[in-house]
Amino acid sequence: MKVISLNIRGLGIQVKKEWVKELCRTELPCIIGIQETKLNEVASQTVGSLWGMNDVGNSGGLLTIWNKNVFHGQFVVKDKNFLAVIGKWEKKDGLIGCVNVYGPNDYPDRAALWSKLDYLCDKKEVSWLFFGDFNEVRNPQERLNSGSSKRGMEDFNEFIRRNNLEEIALGGTSSQV
């Protein structure tokens, strides 16, 4: 299963659309989560131009697209800071919740987000996959050229521990268009 997560910082520019389209063509992800599209609504023709005809969910600046031949989305939970698509992967038992997250910049708002995501994780019949831009780090070495809040890191790590989440190694690179 290949998942791509991008903080695109604006999907309205043609060069960014072409970059995402090429990424989808070459990497063949099962699901792609885009944060900061800067679009309130995403037209189905935009999604089609990025990745052919697949299923899509969007909420504010979040966009999640999945390959309907691999993942069968059954319902969506929308919030201004996350978009959860719950469904079934081909040849896998049980429900999977794919959660595209864009964490707020302010600490109190991020703490409130962890509480909302805790509520999602209480649905024990679902296995959860979180991806996106959490706007928080687990340790100070992850944040370059800016400060980090000890309290914010502790709360984020506690959210991960409380929900028995595991961090997986990332592939790919960080690039800017």
GIWOWO-V487041 format. One record per pair of residues at least 24 apart in sequence whose C-alpha atoms are under 10 Angstrom apart, sorted by the first residue. I is the first residue (numbers start at 1). GAP is how many residues later the second one is. Records with the same first field share a line. If there is no record, write none. Layout:
# GIWOWO-V487041
I->GAP / GAP
This chain:
# GIWOWO-V487041
1->27 / 28 / 29 / 30 / 69 / 70 / 88
2->25 / 26 / 27 / 28 / 29 / 30 / 169
3->24 / 25 / 26 / 27 / 28 / 29 / 30 / 63 / 95 / 126 / 128
4->24 / 25 / 26 / 27 / 28 / 29 / 30 / 60 / 61 / 127 / 128 / 166 / 167 / 168
5->26 / 27 / 28 / 29 / 30 / 59 / 95 / 96 / 126 / 127 / 128
6->26 / 27 / 28 / 29 / 30 / 31 / 57 / 94 / 125 / 126 / 127 / 168 / 169
7->26 / 27 / 28 / 29 / 30 / 55 / 95 / 125 / 126 / 169
8->25 / 26 / 27 / 28 / 29 / 30 / 53 / 168 / 169
9->25 / 26 / 27 / 28 / 29 / 52 / 167 / 168
10->24 / 25 / 26 / 27 / 28 / 29 / 51
11->24 / 25 / 26 / 27 / 28 / 31 / 35 / 50
12->25 / 26 / 27 / 30 / 34
15->162
16->160 / 161
17->29 / 30 / 32 / 33
18->31 / 32
19->31 / 158
20->29 / 30 / 31 / 157
21->26 / 27 / 28 / 29 / 30 / 31
22->28 / 29
23->27 / 28
24->26 / 27 / 28
25->25 / 26 / 27
28->39
29->36 / 37 / 38 / 41
30->35 / 36 / 37 / 38 / 39 / 40 / 41 / 59
31->24 / 25 / 33 / 34 / 35 / 36 / 37 / 39 / 40 / 67
32->24 / 31 / 32 / 33 / 34 / 35 / 66 / 68 / 99 / 100
33->24 / 25 / 29 / 30 / 31 / 32 / 33 / 50 / 65 / 66 / 67 / 68 / 98 / 99 / 100
34->24 / 27 / 28 / 29 / 30 / 31 / 66 / 67 / 68 / 97 / 98 / 99
35->24 / 25 / 26 / 27 / 28 / 29 / 46 / 47 / 65 / 66 / 67 / 68 / 96 / 97 / 98
36->24 / 25 / 26 / 27 / 66 / 97
37->24 / 25 / 26
38->24
39->24
56->29
57->26 / 27 / 28
58->24 / 25 / 26 / 42
59->24 / 25 / 41
61->41
62->38 / 39 / 40 / 70
63->37 / 38
64->34 / 35 / 36
66->32
71->25
72->24
73->24 / 25
77->43
79->34 / 37
80->24 / 33
81->28 / 29 / 32 / 35 / 36 / 52 / 53
82->31 / 34 / 35 / 48 / 49 / 50 / 51 / 52
83->47
84->33 / 36 / 44 / 45 / 46
85->44
86->40 / 41 / 42
87->39
88->38
94->31 / 32 / 33
95->29 / 30 / 31 / 32 / 33
96->29 / 30 / 31 / 32 / 33
97->24 / 26 / 28 / 29 / 30 / 31 / 32 / 33
98->28 / 29 / 30 / 31 / 32 / 33
99->29 / 30 / 31 / 32 / 33
100->29 / 30 / 31 / 32 / 33 / 34
101->29 / 30 / 31 / 32 / 33 / 34
102->29 / 30 / 31 / 32 / 33
103->29 / 30 / 31 / 32 / 33
104->29 / 30 / 31 / 32
105->29 / 30 / 31
106->29 / 30 / 46
107->28 / 29 / 42 / 44 / 45 / 46 / 48
108->44
110->24 / 25 / 26 / 42 / 45 / 46
111->40 / 41 / 44 / 45 / 48
114->41 / 42 / 44 / 45 / 46
115->44
117->42 / 46
118->41 / 42 / 44 / 45
119->44
120->43
121->41 / 42 / 43 / 44
122->41
127->38
128->35 / 36 / 37
129->36 / 37 / 38
130->35 / 36 / 37
